Amino acid sequence: MLQRYIAWNERARKWLWLLVALGLIASLPLAYKRVQTERSTRNVEIVFDYRDLLEASAYRPNPQQYIADSLKAMKEAGIGSMAVYESSLEELKNSRRIQTFTPQEYTLLTGNAPAAGENYTYLLFNSDEARDKLRPILEAAYRDRLKVDVKSWSLGNRSGLIIALPYDEANTKPLEPDPITMDMLQQQGFRIVARLSNRMQPFTEAELEGILKKLSQRGVKRIVFDGNAVTGFDTAPDSNHSPQTAALLKKYGMGAAVIDRLKAPQKGFTVSFAERLDYNVVRLFPLLETEVNLPPDQIADKLVLAVKDRNLRMLFLNTKTAKDLDKGFMNDYVDNILASLNGPEGAVARIEKLGYRIGEAHAFVVYGSSLQPLKPVVLVAGTALIALTIGLFFPALTTAAFVVGTLGSLALYGLSSNLALQAMAFGVGVCTPTLATIWAIRYIRRRYADSGSSNWWRALLVFLGTSLFTVVGILYVVALLADITYYVVLQQFRGVALLHLLPIALVGLYVLLFAESNRPRDVWERARGILFARITVLWVVLAAVFGGVLYYYLTRTGNEGQASEIEKLFRTYLENGLGVRPRTKEFLFAHPLFILAAYLYMRYRHAIYLFAGAVMGQLSMVDTFAHLHTPLYISFIRIGYGIAFGIVISLVYVAVWEVLARGWGRWAPK
């Protein structure tokens, strides 16, 4: 029985490789449909935060004129939309719609003291328009929703309201967006992007529908949620009304925006929420208040990069007002932001040069829904690839690993297709660079181990073959995670840190224990030899150096990775010069090291250990495509540049080695 299994196991490897090829064929249509989805909309909408502009105007001698001049300049610069928030008493006061008074001010104004114990808010409307349009909003918020007593009063020919709440408390209550502000902005040709919060408590579906109906009549197409949660969200399932919010948005033809660069996703903005919207969702890039004082060219770089490299379709511009002690005035940085948009090197011109249009943002059109049956094929093919990787270490387990893995992955796919596809993408992401690198080691040993000489061209061909096989795994990951939820970052590739570690560990384990022979007895003998080896000070020093390098490597991993200012300047130079920045660790280190390792391994047996570090370039290629919000063609250009520059720099690596080796042979003591 065992002999029959061993014989079948040998024959099964060929079938597994055929299955890997079939998976590659099945992945290509899914990858193509992703490209179609990414190119389905080319509009980029630039939005400015009107509340910030309103707050900045308070520091100007003529606020209304300042707002009018700023809006005109913004329109000319390409800003086509204004973000309007839920209003408040403070915002209405800053907009010169109302005046508010404390009880003490009310007494001085009227000569009448409030009743004993009353600490209310008194307001007067500044115009008949403000009275007619704002009074129903104020009464609906305070009297109808909050059940607060609201009474009328007047002073001279001006009417007003008395709200039975202290001013600070009354000012915390959100109101409908100011209709007078929206009228003014639309008259000047701006689109309205509404920002709704989850602060309108208690939540009532009728009130939200009334707000959305009014916004819809104004042509509002996109809602950006304000705060840390979707409107209507609650942690208690029975009190969670975010599904009703999605239903109402869909009813009135509105979509939402996913805000990028948040420390944590907005609560309630889940895959199911987006699904209820029919994925009428775009990604929004916010310019942070800490960035508005950057030089205009740096702001422009950030905006262009967001569109080109991250598939963002809304650019949300904030500002702040602060004392400029050097120039001696209150600076709101509006001119700085406009300078980043204007001119041939401004963000608008550069974005349009890339083939995008400045206009209203639209959601991606989802292509490839009919190709979903191909994913189980890629899933099974991915299991074959993982089984072949296991077979490099334990050949007898190849078939068993495939059978068990296939049954397990298909069962998991039936229970949760999303979880099964994510798990397989991670498995393929780890195994592909591992398998490709070990294949290169075996190929060199089989073809060139006894040649006694090195050849750069042969090493280059080995590197290119290895990289080509890594692309197979890349296409698997692209196909397995081909879904709109990844493109708009409602879901993300998981296990980035492990992806950066496991291939290094697996290749290192292979070169230490399995490269000479993968028979269990031989592996055990080598492991025992390592475990009982005498440790010298040099070993300790080398281990400390290796640990430090590994720690630095991990600090550079992922979106939170740190880089020095010099490196940031170098990255900007590459980005602006090439259009797409290759990864530094690929073309400066890992790819040249791989070619050098292949070059030296043809001559020196111990050069095999270099492959444990060289695999970093292959796994980095896979990780590039794990950033699923990046356009597919950008990722291919990025790894293409990395390979091309890595090949050139490998010549330097090899030349330096030859100089050092010949110098050592000539001058080292015999």
Secondary structure as UniProt FT lines:
FT   HELIX           2..38
FT   STRAND          43..49
FT   HELIX           50..57
FT   TURN            58..59
FT   HELIX           63..77
FT   STRAND          81..85
FT   HELIX           89..94
FT   TURN            95..96
FT   STRAND          98..101
FT   HELIX           103..110
FT   TURN            116..117
FT   STRAND          121..125
FT   HELIX           128..139
FT   HELIX           140..145
FT   STRAND          150..155
FT   TURN            156..157
FT   STRAND          158..163
FT   HELIX           167..171
FT   HELIX           179..187
FT   TURN            188..189
FT   STRAND          191..197
FT   HELIX           205..217
FT   TURN            218..219
FT   STRAND          222..226
FT   TURN            231..232
FT   HELIX           237..239
FT   HELIX           242..251
FT   TURN            252..253
FT   STRAND          255..259
FT   TURN            260..261
FT   HELIX           271..276
FT   TURN            277..279
FT   STRAND          281..287
FT   HELIX           289..291
FT   TURN            292..293
FT   HELIX           296..310
FT   STRAND          314..317
FT   STRAND          322..324
FT   TURN            325..328
FT   STRAND          329..331
FT   HELIX           334..341
FT   TURN            344..345
FT   HELIX           347..353
FT   TURN            354..355
FT   STRAND          357..358
FT   HELIX           369..371
FT   TURN            372..373
FT   HELIX           374..393
FT   HELIX           395..397
FT   HELIX           398..415
FT   HELIX           417..448
FT   TURN            449..451
FT   HELIX           456..480
FT   HELIX           484..487
FT   TURN            488..489
FT   HELIX           496..509
FT   HELIX           510..514
FT   HELIX           520..531
FT   HELIX           537..555
FT   TURN            559..560
FT   HELIX           565..578
FT   HELIX           585..590
FT   HELIX           591..601
FT   TURN            602..603
FT   HELIX           605..610
FT   HELIX           611..626
FT   TURN            628..629
FT   HELIX           632..667
//
